[in-house]
Amino acid sequence: LEAGTENGSSTSGTASVGGSSIGTRLGMAYTDGIIRNISQLNSVKYFSNKNFTLGNDLDLTGINFTPIEVYGLGSAPSNGVSIPVFDGLGHTISNLTVNARTGRSGLFGSVSYATIQNLYLDNVTISGGTGNGGSLAANIDHTTVTNVTANNVDVSHSSDYWGGHGGLIGWATDSTLSNLSVTGNSSMRNGWLTGGLIGYLANSTLDASSTNADLINVGIAVGGLVGQAQGSTISNSTASGDITGGGYARGGLVGRQNYSGQIINSSATGNVTNSAGDSRVGGLVGQGAGSIQDSFATGTVTSGGQNVGGLAGQFSGTITNSYATGSVTGTNNVGGLVGISYANITNSYATGSINGNGSGVGGLLGASDNRRIQGSYASGAVTN
């Protein structure tokens, strides 16, 4: 991409251009799709259905960046139309700062029917208000994102606001996501529906992804990896950040998961704390339904409320070949594996100590509706 005139080949732009213009808008000309400077990065929004590659690293120091408003086709492609690809080619965009009081915040505002791949973001500050936000994108749908890392991330949003806030993506639906990570000294601060990687994930797959972001003073539906997962499969993924603040549906990996959700071969190692009297707090999942398979949690779980578990605070469905080792503290319905269970549990265990202050306190389960429990056990001390 080079800036140029609407007439002829765009040789009067910010750099020399090889080839002729194949599309124009607002005095801009699309040629080879190579982004070499910040001006060209800003111009991607004018050619949202085109392919782009980063030609080199970009440093955005001193710039309050305005998100690339839209990228992608925006709707299902017709015959002969290809999904556009934004390929970082392994290059780095560093020192990205977005300060938005309202609206979407991130490198991209909205990505729809596109592919983003092979990109590294370093030193990212996202200060959002009431809109969705994440280092890479506020919103994505029908999009493939792979091999993207954000390092040293600080994402903050208005407290007590029900919006998607993620270390990488705020709100993702109908998408295929893999090999994504948030690394370095990273944190998410304030807000509801907050995840160390993704705030809200619906009808999507997330594979081989990780985050070490701490979630600080966050509220409802918050998870170390994903705040809320709906109709999605999370596999081979990990979260290691700690979670603090007050609110219900808080989990080391996923805050809230719905009935058709799956968690497979995934883990959480951070500590989960709920300073309020709210319920449904777990080392892996706060409140969930669906299935947990071959997964574990090792962090301590502490809550001033009920329905607290080393693996899940409250869960319906199936739990198979999974375990929790952290100590668990709460009031009512406190269990080493699950606080209150409506699940069939097979070949699973808990070893952490249990501290309750009310009814329903147990080494494996705090309370249950007598579903099947097979080949499962608990070994931690129970105090009530």
C-alpha positions as MATLAB code, in Angstrom:
seq = 'LEAGTENGSSTSGTASVGGSSIGTRLGMAYTDGIIRNISQLNSVKYFSNKNFTLGNDLDLTGINFTPIEVYGLGSAPSNGVSIPVFDGLGHTISNLTVNARTGRSGLFGSVSYATIQNLYLDNVTISGGTGNGGSLAANIDHTTVTNVTANNVDVSHSSDYWGGHGGLIGWATDSTLSNLSVTGNSSMRNGWLTGGLIGYLANSTLDASSTNADLINVGIAVGGLVGQAQGSTISNSTASGDITGGGYARGGLVGRQNYSGQIINSSATGNVTNSAGDSRVGGLVGQGAGSIQDSFATGTVTSGGQNVGGLAGQFSGTITNSYATGSVTGTNNVGGLVGISYANITNSYATGSINGNGSGVGGLLGASDNRRIQGSYASGAVTN';
ca = [
       0.000    0.000    0.000;
       1.339    3.418   -0.942;
      -0.242    6.832   -0.657;
      -0.731    8.464   -4.037;
      -3.077   10.129   -6.465;
      -6.247    8.766   -8.030;
      -4.808    8.958  -11.543;
      -2.385    6.474  -13.035;
       0.222    4.594  -11.041;
       0.788    5.920   -7.512;
       4.407    7.065   -7.736;
       3.910   10.341   -5.875;
       3.221    8.810   -2.459;
       5.339    8.206    0.588;
       7.597    5.689   -1.142;
       8.282    4.431   -4.613;
       5.794    1.903   -5.914;
       6.345   -0.979   -8.229;
       3.331   -1.730  -10.406;
       0.125    0.042  -11.313;
      -2.799    1.021   -9.130;
      -5.602   -1.516   -9.006;
      -7.962    0.405   -6.726;
      -8.345    3.946   -5.459;
     -10.157    5.792   -2.707;
      -9.824    9.217   -1.118;
      -6.649    9.958   -2.989;
      -5.095    6.626   -2.052;
      -3.934    3.863   -4.380;
      -3.602    0.172   -3.591;
      -0.651   -1.457   -5.324;
       1.372   -4.260   -3.697;
      -0.271   -4.201   -0.258;
       3.045   -3.893    1.590;
       2.920   -1.706    4.714;
       6.237    0.028    5.325;
       5.295    2.972    7.552;
       2.646    4.277    9.944;
       0.863    6.311    7.275;
       0.332    3.182    5.232;
      -0.891    1.297    8.309;
      -3.486    4.015    8.846;
      -4.629    3.625    5.244;
      -5.578   -0.056    5.539;
      -9.156    0.983    6.417;
      -9.593    2.424    2.927;
      -8.911   -0.978    1.351;
     -10.525   -3.287    3.881;
     -11.071   -6.108    1.359;
      -7.442   -6.273    0.177;
      -4.451   -8.377    1.237;
      -1.724   -6.718    3.300;
       1.713   -7.651    4.600;
       4.073   -5.855    6.948;
       7.272   -5.019    5.139;
       9.191   -4.216    8.326;
       8.779   -3.505   12.036;
       6.782   -0.406   13.012;
       7.302    1.758   16.127;
       4.250    3.820   17.179;
       5.934    5.677   20.054;
       4.261    9.004   20.840;
       1.113    8.280   18.811;
      -2.410    7.911   20.209;
      -3.388    5.455   17.522;
      -6.858    5.496   16.011;
      -7.923    1.875   15.446;
      -8.201    0.588   11.886;
     -11.964    0.921   11.828;
     -12.816   -2.086    9.679;
     -10.981   -4.905    7.945;
     -12.372   -7.828    5.960;
     -15.226   -8.461    3.578;
     -17.892   -7.831    6.202;
     -20.091  -10.628    4.827;
     -19.753  -14.102    3.355;
     -17.733  -14.046    0.121;
     -19.488  -14.535   -3.183;
     -18.158  -16.897   -5.844;
     -14.645  -15.999   -6.911;
     -14.021  -13.637   -3.996;
     -11.260  -14.499   -1.555;
     -11.061  -13.710    2.147;
      -8.462  -10.928    2.629;
      -5.318  -11.716    4.623;
      -3.351   -9.378    6.896;
       0.035  -11.071    7.319;
       2.594   -9.630    9.715;
       5.300  -11.929    8.314;
       6.688  -12.166   11.852;
       7.289   -8.428   12.124;
       6.600   -6.349   15.242;
       4.332   -3.377   15.844;
       5.629   -1.798   19.045;
       4.407    0.850   21.486;
       0.783    0.778   20.369;
      -1.326    3.153   22.471;
      -5.089    3.524   22.075;
      -6.973    5.847   24.414;
     -10.675    5.711   23.595;
     -13.399    6.944   25.920;
     -16.075    5.289   23.820;
     -16.185    2.894   20.907;
     -13.888    0.016   19.987;
     -10.244    0.030   21.007;
      -7.315   -1.975   19.618;
      -5.100   -2.129   16.534;
      -8.286   -3.054   14.672;
     -11.753   -1.872   15.609;
     -13.683   -4.568   13.750;
     -12.498   -7.543   11.661;
     -15.087   -9.521    9.720;
     -14.540  -12.347    7.212;
     -10.755  -12.031    7.125;
      -7.499  -13.683    8.212;
      -4.857  -12.158   10.492;
      -1.600  -14.035   11.021;
       2.076  -13.953   11.972;
       2.076  -10.711   13.953;
       3.892   -9.614   17.124;
       2.672   -6.683   19.214;
       5.053   -5.306   21.842;
       4.331   -2.790   24.632;
       0.614   -2.210   24.172;
      -1.545    0.181   26.197;
      -5.303    0.099   25.641;
      -7.314    2.554   27.736;
     -10.931    2.037   26.808;
     -14.196    3.395   28.064;
     -17.454    1.601   27.376;
     -16.587   -0.225   24.158;
     -15.031   -3.630   23.524;
     -11.263   -3.700   23.447;
      -8.118   -5.790   22.995;
      -4.556   -5.347   21.793;
      -5.232   -6.846   18.380;
      -8.921   -6.140   17.902;
     -12.039   -5.035   19.713;
     -14.397   -7.212   17.632;
     -13.869  -10.105   15.227;
     -16.327  -12.401   13.477;
     -15.980  -15.155   10.861;
     -12.234  -14.629   11.025;
      -9.143  -16.817   11.301;
      -6.429  -15.533   13.626;
      -3.220  -17.518   14.040;
       0.332  -16.977   15.299;
      -0.293  -13.637   17.001;
       1.412  -12.562   20.239;
       0.975   -9.455   22.368;
       3.815   -8.799   24.831;
       3.759   -6.385   27.789;
       0.081   -5.530   27.566;
      -1.917   -3.141   29.749;
      -5.641   -3.123   28.975;
      -7.970   -1.093   31.193;
     -11.662   -0.305   30.846;
     -14.441    1.298   32.787;
     -15.302   -0.681   35.887;
     -18.774   -2.200   36.149;
     -19.327   -2.203   32.397;
     -20.635   -5.265   30.547;
     -18.365   -5.288   27.492;
     -15.760   -7.626   26.027;
     -12.212   -6.845   27.171;
      -9.312   -9.139   26.313;
      -5.541   -9.094   26.335;
      -5.657   -9.788   22.596;
      -9.322   -9.715   21.458;
     -12.345   -8.144   23.096;
     -15.247   -9.938   21.390;
     -14.910  -12.948   19.041;
     -17.697  -14.863   17.302;
     -17.801  -17.591   14.640;
     -14.027  -17.618   14.343;
     -11.062  -20.010   14.249;
      -8.256  -19.021   16.613;
      -4.936  -20.764   17.232;
      -1.425  -20.158   18.543;
      -2.332  -16.909   20.240;
      -0.554  -15.592   23.319;
      -0.221  -12.739   25.780;
       3.222  -12.647   27.388;
       5.606  -10.482   29.399;
       4.415   -8.119   32.129;
       0.753   -8.016   31.168;
      -2.460   -7.123   32.969;
      -6.155   -6.516   32.496;
      -7.673   -3.915   34.812;
     -11.314   -3.244   35.679;
     -14.400   -4.211   33.727;
     -16.749   -7.168   33.376;
     -16.635   -9.876   30.697;
     -12.845   -9.787   30.830;
     -10.289  -12.398   29.788;
      -6.510  -12.535   29.802;
      -6.677  -13.404   26.092;
     -10.305  -12.940   24.958;
     -13.207  -11.238   26.702;
     -16.129  -12.973   24.981;
     -15.896  -16.053   22.743;
     -18.920  -17.469   20.922;
     -19.370  -20.307   18.386;
     -15.620  -20.461   17.872;
     -12.575  -22.676   18.402;
      -9.505  -21.629   20.396;
      -6.489  -23.928   20.272;
      -2.864  -23.951   21.471;
      -3.093  -20.533   23.089;
      -1.857  -19.044   26.350;
      -1.706  -15.980   28.570;
       0.074  -14.946   31.753;
      -1.879  -11.705   32.210;
      -3.072  -10.825   35.701;
      -6.686   -9.688   35.993;
      -6.818   -6.861   38.535;
      -9.953   -5.471   40.180;
     -12.188   -7.149   37.609;
     -15.870   -7.939   38.097;
     -18.393  -10.401   36.639;
     -17.672  -13.208   34.116;
     -13.881  -12.990   34.159;
     -11.374  -15.698   33.273;
      -7.621  -16.052   33.031;
      -7.941  -16.987   29.343;
     -11.563  -16.194   28.368;
     -14.153  -14.177   30.264;
     -17.188  -15.945   28.816;
     -17.256  -18.834   26.330;
     -20.494  -19.671   24.550;
     -20.838  -22.607   22.183;
     -17.057  -22.781   21.824;
     -14.262  -25.337   22.129;
     -11.086  -24.429   24.006;
      -8.241  -26.928   23.623;
      -4.535  -27.253   24.471;
      -4.524  -23.844   26.129;
      -3.253  -22.399   29.406;
      -3.603  -19.390   31.695;
      -1.184  -18.557   34.518;
      -2.265  -15.090   35.698;
      -3.865  -14.282   39.053;
      -7.391  -12.856   39.322;
      -8.453  -10.308   41.949;
     -11.527   -8.164   42.623;
     -15.144   -8.976   43.327;
     -17.921  -10.523   41.255;
     -19.500  -13.841   40.306;
     -18.510  -16.329   37.572;
     -14.737  -16.129   37.995;
     -12.395  -18.867   36.787;
      -8.667  -19.371   36.329;
      -9.227  -20.308   32.673;
     -12.851  -19.399   31.859;
     -15.201  -17.275   33.924;
     -18.431  -18.607   32.481;
     -19.021  -21.413   29.963;
     -22.378  -22.368   28.504;
     -23.985  -25.769   27.874;
     -22.430  -26.636   24.541;
     -18.931  -25.498   25.492;
     -15.917  -27.815   25.707;
     -12.601  -27.473   27.521;
     -10.051  -30.078   26.417;
      -6.465  -30.625   27.591;
      -6.217  -27.164   29.103;
      -5.070  -25.728   32.428;
      -4.948  -22.791   34.799;
      -2.213  -22.217   37.380;
      -3.066  -18.758   38.703;
      -4.768  -17.938   42.003;
      -8.422  -16.854   41.862;
      -9.748  -14.458   44.494;
     -13.229  -13.070   44.980;
     -13.260  -10.290   47.545;
     -17.051   -9.944   47.503;
     -19.757  -12.306   48.718;
     -20.696  -13.382   45.208;
     -20.670  -17.010   44.125;
     -19.438  -19.391   41.417;
     -15.664  -19.175   41.665;
     -13.325  -21.926   40.436;
      -9.681  -22.661   39.686;
     -10.477  -23.536   36.067;
     -14.109  -22.472   35.490;
     -16.272  -20.211   37.621;
     -19.702  -21.167   36.346;
     -20.118  -23.620   33.531;
     -21.905  -26.306   31.620;
     -20.840  -28.670   28.876;
     -17.667  -30.691   29.294;
     -14.232  -30.518   30.891;
     -11.805  -33.178   29.717;
      -8.114  -33.878   30.487;
      -7.728  -30.514   32.198;
      -6.496  -29.212   35.547;
      -6.120  -26.260   37.908;
      -3.377  -25.766   40.511;
      -4.034  -22.293   41.937;
      -5.668  -21.432   45.239;
      -9.322  -20.386   45.119;
     -10.594  -17.943   47.728;
     -14.053  -16.394   47.956;
     -16.221  -14.635   50.484;
     -19.240  -16.373   48.955;
     -20.635  -19.776   48.046;
     -20.257  -22.301   45.205;
     -16.474  -22.409   45.265;
     -14.356  -25.229   43.821;
     -10.754  -26.072   43.033;
     -11.685  -26.912   39.432;
     -15.155  -25.363   39.037;
     -17.395  -23.302   41.269;
     -20.602  -24.565   39.681;
     -20.771  -27.033   36.797;
     -23.319  -29.038   34.787;
     -22.461  -31.713   32.218;
     -19.398  -33.971   32.332;
     -15.955  -33.802   33.930;
     -13.465  -36.464   32.812;
      -9.790  -37.126   33.607;
      -9.365  -33.778   35.328;
      -8.027  -32.573   38.671;
      -7.403  -29.679   41.049;
      -4.590  -29.326   43.599;
      -5.060  -25.860   45.091;
      -6.577  -25.037   48.472;
     -10.192  -23.806   48.416;
     -11.862  -21.345   50.799;
     -15.494  -20.189   50.823;
     -18.749  -20.280   52.790;
     -21.410  -22.739   51.544;
     -20.965  -25.385   48.811;
     -17.187  -25.546   48.900;
     -15.433  -28.497   47.246;
     -11.915  -29.525   46.304;
     -13.048  -30.261   42.737;
     -16.488  -28.638   42.339;
     -18.411  -26.382   44.712;
     -21.878  -27.359   43.534;
     -22.073  -30.116   40.940;
     -24.744  -31.119   38.445;
     -22.153  -33.112   36.485;
     -21.204  -36.716   35.812;
     -17.611  -37.026   37.033;
     -15.175  -39.730   35.903;
     -11.522  -40.404   36.789;
     -10.994  -37.030   38.429;
      -9.579  -35.935   41.772;
      -8.747  -33.093   44.175;
      -5.847  -32.856   46.644;
      -6.096  -29.337   48.069;
      -7.246  -28.471   51.584;
     -10.841  -27.241   51.966;
     -12.005  -24.482   54.293;
     -15.731  -23.742   54.524;
     -18.000  -21.814   56.828;
     -21.471  -23.203   56.271;
     -23.330  -26.117   54.707;
     -22.043  -28.277   51.887;
     -18.294  -28.543   52.440;
     -16.413  -31.561   51.034;
     -13.075  -32.812   49.763;
     -14.349  -33.595   46.253;
     -17.727  -31.854   46.027;
     -19.400  -29.287   48.231;
     -22.906  -30.236   47.107;
     -24.423  -32.208   44.213;
     -27.673  -33.534   42.761;
     -26.387  -37.122   42.977;
     -25.164  -37.511   39.422;
     -22.736  -40.339   38.650;
     -19.281  -40.187   40.204;
     -16.880  -42.890   39.041;
     -13.168  -43.520   39.712;
     -12.772  -40.173   41.475;
     -11.400  -39.176   44.874;
     -10.201  -36.399   47.186;
      -7.296  -36.395   49.656;
      -7.195  -32.867   51.078;
      -8.064  -31.966   54.677;
     -11.551  -30.521   55.183;
     -12.253  -27.815   57.766;
     -15.670  -26.362   58.484;
];
